[in-house]
Every structure is written in C-alpha cells, then in structure tokens.
Amino acid sequence: MLDGKVALVTGAGRGIGKQIALTLAEKGATVIVNFNGSKEKAQETVQEIEAKGGKAQMYQCDVSDMTSCGEMIAELIKAYGRIDILVNNAGITRDNLLMRMSEEEFDEVIRVNLKGCFNTMKHVSRYMLKQKGGRIINISSVTGLIGNAGQANYCASKAGVIGLTKSAARELGSRGITVNAIAPGFIETEMTAVLSEKLKETMTEQTLLKRTGSAKEVAAVAAFLASEDASYITGQVISVDGGMAL
C-alpha cells in the first residue's frame, strides 16, 4: 500500500510514534525514525522494522530547532530523493497547575509540540510542493479539543497543532498535499503506564467505550491517512478517543 514511499516519523522511539513507524513500514514504506534523546529506543524501533523485513533508518534531531530540522530534511532528501509522508508525533509534557506553571515549563512544551510541527512542515513542504504531492499527519490530542486541568501548556500546544493543520491544508491542498491531524485520547503507552490505577479508571470512565485505546488503533488511522485511500481527505481532525471528546 505504501511501497516506494519514504516516511519521516518524529519522536518514533516509543509509544504512539513507534507504533506508527512500525505500521508504516509493514505497509511498505521506508521509515526514518526520528529521535532526540532516546537513541536506544530509536535503535529498537529500527531493529524491529528490519527484523520484519522492512526498511528503516534512525536520525537524531531536536525538532524544536529550526536549523537542525532544515539540515535533517536536506540530508534525507539527498539520501532518498523524496519524502512522501511526514508524521509529527514528537511531544513532551511539563504538567503543572496554571498558577504554579513556570514560564520555562510553558515555553518548552510549546517549543517542542507546536513549533516542532511548524519547523518540520516548513522544510518538508518545500520538497512536497516540487513533488506535487505528499501526506502530512500531525498528532494532536483530545486535550487540544476539550482541555485538561494541570496541562494548560500541553493543551495549548495541541490546540495550536489543530490550527496549524487546518491553515497548512488550505495553503498546500492545490498542490496535492494533504494535511490532517489525529487527536488520540487515553492510549496505553509507556507514558500512561505510570499513572495511578485510580486515575486510569477515571479516564476510562470518561470514554463512551469504557476502555483505553491502543497505539495500534492510532497507527491504523495514520496509515490510512498516508495512503491513497485518503487522497480526498484534508484539513481534518480525527479523534481516536473512544468518544471522550463528545
């Protein structure tokens, strides 16, 4: 389904990003596994892809750094000749109540989660415009739609990703480039595994399906949006949240 395509997945060393990388590779894409600090985790992702007969390469880059992003994209274009799919998954949390949140905690989350998307999209779109085609998939969050106490910075960044997605879709659509966002809800990952059982139960009860979601369920949507089957879908936010946002 994605044979011959080159995909860049940011923050692909663990969690949702890792599963998206694995799924795209299973569909035939050559996957660039981007990471910043988790080199060992990125290596594991690449090894899992290669063990299943897929093609992958890891690349270290802090997506919040505009210059570094430009260098990464340029090197990947030189190596592969094209980038067909960009999945902006890299993200961090620095949770705190609004009154206690420091400027640094707010700025760091915005810089990685929102500006990181802008940085990669700015550089990749230049080449996708020349290709007259491409798929950009931004990972937002249910919290970007409904908010969450103690996560003003994270929610603001993910809401910003939605606005960025819709604006880019309007700018790039005429050249065959689709730009969509996925808003995951309470998904089972390493990040959510450390939460208390009580909080997990509370979060699960907020879903209409009364269960947590899996990274595979999010990755399946990403793979669909990256495929030709989704060629007439752009500027959309697809919630994978068990109905939490309703």
C-alpha positions in Angstrom: 0.0 0.0 0.0 2.9 2.3 0.7 5.6 0.6 -1.4 8.2 3.0 -2.5 7.2 5.8 -0.1 9.6 7.5 2.3 8.1 8.4 5.6 9.6 10.6 8.4 8.1 10.0 11.9 9.3 12.3 14.6 9.5 11.0 18.2 9.4 7.4 16.9 11.4 5.8 19.6 8.5 4.9 21.8 4.7 4.9 22.3 2.4 6.1 19.5 5.3 7.3 17.3 7.0 3.9 17.5 3.8 2.0 16.5 3.2 4.4 13.6 6.7 3.8 12.4 6.2 0.0 12.6 2.8 0.2 10.9 4.0 2.4 8.0 7.0 0.0 7.5 4.6 -3.0 7.5 2.7 -1.3 4.7 5.9 -1.0 2.6 7.3 2.5 3.4 10.9 3.2 4.2 10.7 4.9 7.6 13.0 7.5 9.1 12.8 7.1 12.8 13.5 10.5 14.3 14.6 10.8 18.0 16.1 13.4 20.2 17.3 11.9 23.5 16.2 8.2 23.3 18.8 6.7 21.0 18.4 3.2 22.4 14.7 3.3 21.9 15.1 4.5 18.3 17.5 1.7 17.6 15.0 -0.8 19.0 12.3 0.6 16.6 14.7 0.3 13.6 15.6 -3.2 14.6 12.0 -4.3 14.9 11.2 -2.9 11.5 14.2 -4.6 9.9 13.5 -7.9 11.7 10.2 -8.0 9.9 11.8 -7.3 6.5 11.1 -3.6 6.5 13.4 -0.6 5.8 14.3 2.0 8.4 16.9 4.5 9.4 17.2 6.5 12.6 18.0 10.2 12.7 18.7 12.4 15.7 17.2 15.8 15.6 15.7 18.2 18.1 12.6 19.2 16.2 12.2 22.4 18.2 15.4 23.7 16.5 14.6 25.2 13.1 18.2 24.9 11.8 18.5 21.3 12.8 15.2 20.5 11.1 16.4 22.0 7.9 19.6 20.1 8.0 17.7 16.8 8.7 15.3 17.3 5.8 18.0 18.3 3.4 20.1 15.2 4.3 17.1 12.9 3.9 16.2 14.4 0.6 19.8 13.9 -0.5 19.8 10.3 0.6 16.3 9.2 -0.6 15.4 11.8 -3.2 12.0 12.4 -1.6 9.8 12.5 1.5 6.3 11.4 0.8 4.9 11.2 4.4 5.6 13.3 7.4 4.2 12.3 10.8 4.7 14.9 13.5 4.5 12.9 16.7 7.3 14.3 18.9 6.0 15.8 22.1 6.6 16.4 25.7 4.7 17.2 28.9 5.6 19.5 31.8 2.4 19.3 33.8 1.5 21.8 36.5 -1.4 23.9 37.6 -1.7 27.3 35.8 -0.8 29.3 38.9 2.3 27.2 39.6 3.4 26.7 36.0 6.7 28.4 35.2 7.5 30.3 32.1 10.1 27.7 31.2 7.5 24.9 31.5 5.1 26.6 29.2 7.7 27.7 26.7 9.4 24.3 26.4 6.2 22.4 25.7 5.1 25.0 23.1 8.5 24.9 21.5 8.6 21.1 21.1 5.0 20.2 20.5 3.8 23.2 18.4 6.9 24.9 16.9 8.4 21.4 16.2 5.5 20.8 13.9 5.9 24.1 12.2 9.7 23.5 11.7 9.4 20.2 10.0 6.3 21.2 7.9 8.1 24.4 6.7 11.1 22.4 5.4 9.3 19.3 4.1 6.6 21.3 2.3 9.2 22.9 0.1 10.0 19.5 -1.4 6.5 18.2 -1.4 5.5 21.2 -3.4 8.1 20.2 -6.0 6.8 16.6 -5.9 3.3 17.9 -6.3 2.1 15.6 -3.6 2.6 14.4 0.0 0.9 13.5 3.2 1.4 15.4 6.5 -0.1 13.9 9.6 0.1 15.8 12.9 -0.5 14.1 16.2 -2.6 16.4 18.3 -4.6 15.2 21.4 -8.1 15.1 22.8 -6.9 17.6 25.3 -6.5 20.1 22.4 -10.2 19.8 21.9 -11.5 19.8 25.5 -8.7 21.0 27.7 -7.4 19.3 30.9 -6.6 20.7 34.3 -2.9 20.8 35.1 -2.0 20.8 31.4 -2.5 24.4 30.1 0.8 24.3 28.2 0.2 20.9 26.7 -3.5 21.6 25.8 -2.5 25.0 24.2 0.2 23.3 22.1 -2.1 20.6 20.9 -4.9 23.1 20.1 -2.3 25.0 18.2 -1.4 21.9 16.2 -5.0 21.7 15.0 -5.0 25.4 13.9 -1.6 24.8 12.1 -3.0 21.7 10.4 -6.1 23.5 9.0 -4.1 26.5 7.8 -1.4 24.3 6.1 -4.2 22.3 4.5 -5.6 25.4 2.9 -2.1 26.5 1.7 -0.9 23.2 0.3 -4.1 21.5 -1.0 -3.9 22.8 -4.5 -0.5 21.0 -5.0 -1.8 17.6 -4.0 -0.6 17.7 -0.4 -3.0 16.7 2.3 -2.6 17.8 5.9 -4.6 16.2 8.7 -4.4 15.7 12.4 -5.2 12.8 14.8 -6.4 13.5 18.3 -5.7 10.5 20.5 -7.5 10.1 23.8 -6.4 7.8 26.7 -4.0 5.5 24.9 -2.0 2.7 26.6 1.7 3.7 26.3 4.8 4.0 28.5 3.7 7.5 29.4 0.2 6.4 30.7 1.5 3.2 32.3 3.0 5.2 35.3 -0.4 6.8 36.1 -2.2 5.6 39.2 -4.9 2.9 38.9 -7.5 5.4 40.2 -6.6 8.0 37.5 -6.7 5.3 34.9 -10.2 4.3 36.0 -11.4 7.9 36.0 -10.0 8.4 32.4 -11.5 5.2 31.2 -14.9 6.1 32.6 -14.8 9.4 30.5 -14.8 7.4 27.3 -18.0 6.1 25.8 -16.4 2.7 25.1 -15.3 2.3 28.7 -11.8 1.2 27.8 -8.4 2.6 26.9 -7.2 2.7 23.4 -4.1 1.1 21.9 -1.2 2.7 19.9 -2.1 0.3 17.1 -5.5 1.9 16.8 -3.9 5.3 16.4 -1.3 4.0 14.0 -4.0 2.4 11.8 -5.6 5.8 11.3 -2.2 7.3 10.5 -1.5 4.6 7.9 -5.0 5.2 6.3 -4.3 9.0 6.1 -0.9 8.3 4.5 -2.5 6.0 1.8 -4.1 6.7 -1.5 -7.5 5.7 0.1 -7.4 9.0 2.0 -6.4 11.2 -1.0 -9.6 13.3 -0.8 -9.3 14.0 3.0 -7.5 17.1 4.2 -7.8 19.7 6.9 -9.5 17.2 9.2 -9.1 16.3 12.9 -9.8 12.6 13.5 -10.4 11.8 17.2 -9.2 8.3 18.3 -10.5 8.7 21.8 -13.4 6.2 22.4 -15.8 9.1 22.4 -14.1 11.1 25.2 -14.4 14.4 23.4 -18.2 14.1 23.0 
